[in-house]
Amino acid sequence: MATTNDHPDEQAAQDPIKLIGIRDSALSLDEVFLAVGDDAAGGTALFVGTVRNHDGGADVDELGYSCHPSAEAEMRRVAEKVTAEFPVRALAAVHRVGDLRVGDLAVVVAVSCPHRGEAFEACRKLIDDLKHEVPIWKHQKFSDGTEEWVGAC
């Protein structure tokens, strides 16, 4: 779906993947946003996934993320697919692992493209594919004493 245009800056950047990471510390919106800054981008889309206080009708007390050792490489593979499909100028994605509290940032992804529509679509594809394809698991503990593991993000 990459757009073709007479202006060379309308094309995808040479190396658009600027930041990929799995972190065991707090995530930074500023770090991700700054990583995707590009003078040729007219649109930047940013998605922030936060820990909510409920899931499936149950109150969540605690939550932890863990991942397979290949998770970061899988994130890069997903990012490469997105940059092949869209005219991405810059892309960044980070996911947190470890114990998180309600309100903490769990994942932050951003994409900049020549136009806003492309940026929105590429960012949506990036987060959706990360959620479905990257081996990251969520362990939720509920107020009623039950718990569950949820596969991939």
C-alpha positions as CSV (number, residue, x, y, z in Angstrom):
1,M,0.0,0.0,0.0
2,A,3.0,2.3,-0.2
3,T,2.2,5.5,-1.9
4,T,4.0,6.5,-5.1
5,N,4.6,10.2,-5.6
6,D,6.9,12.5,-7.5
7,H,8.4,13.9,-4.3
8,P,11.2,11.6,-3.0
9,D,10.3,12.3,0.6
10,E,6.9,10.6,0.0
11,Q,8.6,7.2,-0.1
12,A,9.5,5.0,2.8
13,A,12.8,5.9,4.6
14,Q,15.9,3.8,4.1
15,D,16.0,2.4,7.6
16,P,12.6,3.4,9.2
17,I,12.9,1.1,12.3
18,K,14.3,3.5,14.8
19,L,13.5,1.8,18.2
20,I,12.5,-1.8,19.1
21,G,12.7,-2.9,22.7
22,I,11.5,-5.1,25.6
23,R,11.9,-3.2,28.9
24,D,11.7,-4.1,32.5
25,S,11.5,-0.4,33.5
26,A,8.9,2.3,33.0
27,L,8.2,3.2,29.3
28,S,8.6,6.8,28.0
29,L,6.2,8.4,25.6
30,D,8.8,11.1,24.9
31,E,11.4,8.5,23.9
32,V,9.1,6.8,21.4
33,F,7.7,10.0,20.0
34,L,11.1,11.5,19.5
35,A,12.3,8.3,17.8
36,V,9.8,8.7,15.0
37,G,10.4,12.4,14.3
38,D,11.0,12.9,10.6
39,D,10.9,16.2,8.6
40,A,9.3,14.3,5.7
41,A,6.4,13.0,7.8
42,G,3.1,14.8,7.7
43,G,1.5,12.4,10.1
44,T,2.5,10.6,13.3
45,A,0.3,8.1,15.0
46,L,1.1,6.9,18.5
47,F,-0.6,4.1,20.5
48,V,-0.3,3.7,24.2
49,G,-1.5,0.5,25.9
50,T,-2.1,0.9,29.7
51,V,-2.9,-1.5,32.5
52,R,-6.6,-1.2,33.2
53,N,-8.3,-2.0,36.5
54,H,-10.6,-4.7,35.1
55,D,-10.8,-7.4,32.5
56,G,-13.8,-9.6,31.4
57,G,-16.0,-8.1,34.1
58,A,-13.5,-8.9,37.0
59,D,-11.4,-6.4,39.0
60,V,-7.7,-6.7,38.3
61,D,-5.4,-6.3,41.4
62,E,-2.1,-7.2,39.9
63,L,-0.6,-7.8,36.4
64,G,2.7,-9.0,35.1
65,Y,4.1,-9.5,31.6
66,S,6.7,-12.0,30.6
67,C,8.1,-12.9,27.3
68,H,10.0,-15.5,25.3
69,P,13.7,-14.7,24.6
70,S,12.8,-14.3,20.9
71,A,10.2,-11.5,21.6
72,E,12.4,-8.6,20.6
73,A,13.4,-10.3,17.3
74,E,9.7,-11.0,16.7
75,M,8.8,-7.4,17.3
76,R,11.4,-6.4,14.7
77,R,10.0,-9.0,12.2
78,V,6.5,-7.5,12.7
79,A,7.9,-4.0,12.3
80,E,9.6,-5.0,9.1
81,K,6.3,-6.2,7.7
82,V,4.7,-2.9,8.5
83,T,7.5,-0.9,6.9
84,A,7.2,-3.1,3.7
85,E,3.4,-2.5,3.5
86,F,3.3,1.3,4.2
87,P,5.5,4.3,3.3
88,V,6.9,4.5,6.9
89,R,9.4,7.3,7.6
90,A,10.1,6.1,11.1
91,L,8.7,3.4,13.5
92,A,9.2,2.7,17.2
93,A,7.8,0.0,19.5
94,V,8.6,-0.8,23.1
95,H,6.9,-3.3,25.5
96,R,7.2,-3.6,29.2
97,V,7.7,-6.8,31.1
98,G,7.6,-7.5,34.8
99,D,5.1,-6.4,37.4
100,L,2.9,-3.4,36.5
101,R,0.3,-1.4,38.3
102,V,-3.0,-0.1,37.1
103,G,-2.3,3.0,34.9
104,D,1.2,1.9,34.0
105,L,2.3,1.9,30.3
106,A,2.5,-1.6,29.0
107,V,3.2,-0.9,25.3
108,V,4.0,2.2,23.2
109,V,4.2,2.2,19.5
110,A,4.5,5.0,17.0
111,V,4.7,5.4,13.2
112,S,5.3,8.4,11.1
113,C,4.4,8.5,7.4
114,P,4.0,11.2,4.7
115,H,0.3,11.4,5.4
116,R,-2.0,10.9,8.4
117,G,-4.1,8.1,6.9
118,E,-1.1,6.0,6.3
119,A,0.3,6.7,9.8
120,F,-3.0,5.7,11.4
121,E,-3.2,2.5,9.3
122,A,0.4,1.5,9.8
123,C,0.2,2.1,13.6
124,R,-3.0,0.0,13.8
125,K,-1.3,-2.8,11.9
126,L,1.8,-2.6,14.1
127,I,0.0,-2.8,17.4
128,D,-2.5,-5.5,16.2
129,D,0.3,-7.7,14.8
130,L,2.5,-7.2,17.8
131,K,-0.4,-8.3,20.0
132,H,-1.1,-11.4,17.9
133,E,2.4,-12.5,16.9
134,V,4.9,-11.5,19.5
135,P,5.4,-14.1,22.4
136,I,4.5,-11.8,25.3
137,W,2.2,-13.2,28.0
138,K,0.1,-11.3,30.6
139,H,-0.6,-12.8,34.0
140,Q,-3.6,-11.2,35.7
141,K,-4.6,-11.6,39.4
142,F,-8.1,-10.7,40.2
143,S,-9.8,-9.3,43.3
144,D,-11.7,-12.5,43.8
145,G,-8.5,-14.5,44.1
146,T,-8.6,-16.0,40.6
147,E,-5.9,-15.5,38.1
148,E,-5.3,-16.1,34.4
149,W,-2.6,-16.1,31.7
150,V,-3.4,-14.3,28.5
151,G,-1.2,-15.1,25.4
152,A,0.6,-12.4,23.4
153,C,0.2,-8.9,24.9
